[in-house]
Amino acid sequence: VIGSITGVKLIIQIFPGIGSGPRLNVDIHQGALTEGFLTFAIVIISLGLTTKIPSSFFMKTWIASISKLTLHILGSNLTGGCMNPASVMGWAYARGDHISKEHILVYWLAPIEATLLAVWVFRLVVKPAIEAKQNVKAKP
């Protein structure tokens, strides 16, 4: 978070007209659902890449980059599509609205809850497949 705030301050000093970071363009509930869905999708994709393509670094990087860029573009008109509380914190601190109901619900709670839900769902869905492989290998 400190790095994000420092980075934004440096960006604003060097390029004063660069922008103001992500802004919420919808109501707070729709914004929280959007950020939550985008974060959920990114986490599921990332976890899927680590288990389904374990050896190809370049393929995993390419798929992760394209999917993150696509989801960022899809959410950019509604919430800014950041999906990372730390990166949003720098811009919100620079604007002075880092301790607001909107910022805490949309950019902190929704992504954190979506990450926890995505990890739980992924383990629930993928775990039986991993256990089945281990049981097959263990049988003589």
Secondary structure by P-SEA (a helix, b strand, c coil): caaaaaaaaaaaaacccccccccccccaaaaaaaaaaaaaaaaaaaaaaaccccccaaaaaaaaaaaaaaaaaaacccccccccaaaaaaaaaaacccccaaaaacccaaaaaaaaaaaaaaaaaaaaaaaaaaaaaacc
